[in-house]
Amino acid sequence: MKTPKIIFTALLMCCFFTGFATIESLTGKWTGLLKTDQGDEYPLLYNFKIEGNELTGTAKTPTGDMPINDGKITGNTFTFNVIVNKMEIDHTGRFYGDSVGVDISLGDIKSHATLVRKP
């Protein structure tokens, strides 16, 4: 009876390590376009770095590159914030391999953007 348990455990371990390797692919530059309900458009550029279960890097803003703060990774989702002009902009994202969906919120204002890897 131990053989099925060993095989099941091995399969779970493979799934875990495959998921971990996938989120590691998030490292790099990602671009997108944030469209607001008012019709404004803002280019997005992030340079993500994975360090264990932490997400670090920078976000390009109108005032220059700003550090990614409080970046955390759980499975293929992540959270972080960027401070621009003393305003904390929260980000919640999901990594899909070839794209990233990110929800961006500043207080009650919420928007969604899709990011793609920058060549």
BELRAGI-V123408 format. One record per backbone hydrogen bond with DSSP energy under -1.0 kcal/mol. NH is the residue of the N-H (numbers start at 0). CO is the residue of the C=O. Records with the same first field share a line. If there is no record, write none. Layout:
NH: CO ; CO
This chain:
5: 1
6: 2
7: 3
8: 4
9: 5
10: 6
11: 7
12: 8
13: 9
14: 10
15: 11
16: 12
17: 13
18: 14
19: 15
20: 16
21: 17
22: 18
23: 19
24: 21
25: 22
26: 23
27: 47
29: 45
30: 115
31: 43
33: 41
35: 39
38: 35
41: 33
43: 31
45: 29
46: 57
47: 27
48: 55
50: 53
53: 50
55: 48
57: 46
58: 65
59: 44
60: 63
63: 60
65: 58
67: 56
68: 80
71: 78
72: 52
73: 76
76: 73
77: 92
78: 71
79: 90
80: 68
81: 88
83: 86
86: 83
88: 81
89: 104
90: 79
91: 102
92: 77
93: 100
94: 75
95: 98
99: 114
100: 93
101: 112
102: 91
103: 110
104: 89
105: 108
108: 105
110: 103
112: 101
114: 99
115: 30
117: 28
